[in-house]
Amino acid sequence: MSETNTVNHPKVALVTGANKGIGYEIAAGLGALGWSVGIGARNEERREAAVDKLRAAGADAFGVPLDVTDDASVTAAARLIEERAGRLDALVNNAGITGGGPQEPTTVDVNRVRAAVETNVIGVIRVTNALLPLLRRSPAPRIVNVSSSVGSLTRQSTPGAETGPIAVAYAPSKTFLNAVTVQYARELADTNILINAVCPGYTATDLNGFRGVRTPRQGAAIAIRLATVSADGPTGRFFDDEGEVPW
Ligand SMILES: NC(=O)c1ccc[n+]([C@@H]2O[C@H](COP(=O)([O-])OP(=O)(O)OC[C@H]3O[C@@H](n4cnc5c(N)ncnc54)[C@H](OP(=O)(O)O)[C@@H]3O)[C@@H](O)[C@H]2O)c1
């Protein structure tokens, strides 16, 4: 299923929100496959610490200053990758926030909803569009949007299904991201770009106060699989480690 790297032309990836959690492990996994990996992160100290740790483990990692909510930052990130690599083989849109709590719909501070959508949806569109010219230069471009099964409307409306807490900012932002993924897949259907959404599963990270039951490395596996999927792989679909997730 997965495409191997070539020694002379390492594949190039950008992982957003890669300084910690699932994003860090996605970068580590791609690095272990021989990819050159851009560590997209907004905080310089945390970004450089992640780059140093990945390099110490043998990965070809490089820092990419990146705030997905900021046009100028995203434009500069695209320029940095163009100057360094000239193309991009995989973009993993991993950066995400919950929007904070509480998120009961009847009492929510609407700024929580706005913040979640700005990062988890608009940020993905902003980054994807800035990087598309570089992805188009790749022989096998892949885009992976790190979503969540809590955004699955099918699961939300299935009695007894595990759907997470009531959260009117976070869960619908992932539903929105899933819908956005489908729209990109439709527009890009006649290209060699494959774009999919993935769910890492309930993973122990800062996002949930480390209450998740999976390790970040386990959470990263599905994104790595779709970032490295071969040309006959899927597009416009939604996966976790168990297989396809219903929209
Ligand atoms: N953990 C889970 O159980 C779980 C389940 C399903 C889906 N997910 C999804 O997995 C992805 C990764 O989450 P995680 O669990 O690894 O959480 P995490 O440890 O909190 O990591 C989130 C990452 O996103 C970055 N980020 C947030 N806003 C950003 C912005 N405006 N610009 C650039 N980077 C930004 C954070 O950077 P800073 O360090 O600067 O804040 C951090 O690197 C998210 O999309 C999340 O929704 C997680």
The ligand as a Gaussian input file, in Angstrom:
#p B3LYP/6-31G(d) Opt

LIG

0 1
 N       -5.904000      13.399000      21.054000
 C       -6.997000      12.826000      20.598000
 O       -7.634000      11.972000      21.265000
 C       -7.507000      13.173000      19.231000
 C       -8.595000      12.434000      18.724000
 C       -9.072000      12.738000      17.460000
 C       -8.469000      13.745000      16.714000
 N       -7.416000      14.451000      17.235000
 C       -6.821000      15.491000      16.394000
 O       -5.436000      15.249000      16.280000
 C       -4.753000      16.491000      15.997000
 C       -3.556000      16.622000      16.911000
 O       -4.030000      16.753000      18.229000
 P       -3.244000      16.231000      19.530000
 O       -4.149000      15.341000      20.255000
 O       -1.867000      15.794000      19.164000
 O       -3.190000      17.610000      20.373000
 P       -1.999000      18.501000      20.937000
 O       -0.968000      17.665000      21.622000
 O       -2.678000      19.577000      21.709000
 O       -1.320000      19.094000      19.626000
 C       -1.974000      20.052000      18.835000
 C       -0.939000      20.705000      17.957000
 O       -1.589000      21.698000      17.149000
 C       -0.837000      22.891000      17.256000
 N       -1.629000      24.076000      16.945000
 C       -2.779000      24.497000      17.522000
 N       -3.171000      25.653000      16.972000
 C       -2.246000      25.965000      16.022000
 C       -2.090000      27.029000      15.118000
 N       -2.961000      28.073000      15.081000
 N       -1.035000      27.014000      14.272000
 C       -0.147000      25.998000      14.301000
 N       -0.220000      24.977000      15.159000
 C       -1.263000      24.967000      16.004000
 C       -0.301000      22.888000      18.670000
 O        0.749000      23.806000      18.806000
 P        1.083000      24.573000      20.209000
 O        2.007000      23.665000      20.977000
 O        1.727000      25.843000      19.762000
 O       -0.222000      24.800000      20.917000
 C        0.146000      21.441000      18.764000
 O        1.373000      21.265000      18.124000
 C       -5.805000      17.584000      16.166000
 O       -6.303000      17.988000      14.902000
 C       -6.903000      16.899000      16.967000
 O       -8.177000      17.481000      16.768000
 C       -6.926000      14.178000      18.455000

